[in-house]
Amino acid sequence: MASSRPMSGWNDAEVDRAPICPHCGVTALPADPANVVDTRFLCENPDCAAFGEAVHPGS
């Protein structure tokens, strides 16, 4: 059911966001092309201990 309250800006929009690496706090980047529905996300911070590892939503 849709809310009767008007949206007040981008903060109210339901937007899927890329997960944040729990090790370094940097937003993970997609590992797959944009046309893949269930894309994986990887930590791309070369200074992070989890560099190149999958980051799961909700981590």
C-alpha positions in Angstrom: 0.0 0.0 0.0 1.4 3.4 -0.9 2.0 6.0 1.7 -0.4 9.0 1.7 2.5 11.2 2.8 4.2 13.0 -0.1 7.9 12.4 -0.6 10.0 15.2 0.7 13.2 14.4 -1.2 15.8 11.8 -2.1 16.0 10.6 1.4 12.5 9.2 1.3 12.9 7.4 -2.0 13.2 3.6 -1.9 16.6 3.1 -3.5 18.7 0.0 -3.5 22.2 1.1 -2.5 25.5 -0.7 -2.8 26.7 -2.4 0.4 29.4 -0.9 2.6 32.5 -2.9 3.3 32.4 -3.8 7.0 36.2 -3.7 7.2 37.0 -0.3 5.8 33.6 1.5 5.4 34.0 2.2 1.7 31.1 1.6 -0.7 31.6 -1.7 -2.6 31.5 -1.7 -6.4 29.6 -4.1 -8.7 31.6 -7.1 -9.8 29.3 -7.8 -12.7 28.1 -5.8 -15.7 25.1 -3.5 -15.1 22.7 -5.8 -16.9 23.1 -8.6 -14.3 20.1 -8.7 -12.0 21.7 -10.2 -8.9 25.1 -8.6 -9.1 27.9 -9.3 -6.6 29.7 -6.4 -5.0 33.4 -6.4 -4.2 35.6 -4.2 -1.9 37.8 -2.1 -4.3 39.8 -0.3 -1.6 43.4 -1.5 -2.1 44.2 -0.5 1.5 41.6 -2.8 3.0 42.2 -6.3 4.3 39.1 -7.5 2.4 40.2 -6.0 -1.0 38.7 -8.0 -3.8 36.4 -10.0 -1.5 32.6 -10.1 -1.8 30.6 -7.6 0.3 27.1 -8.7 1.1 24.2 -6.4 1.6 23.4 -5.9 5.2 27.0 -6.5 6.3 
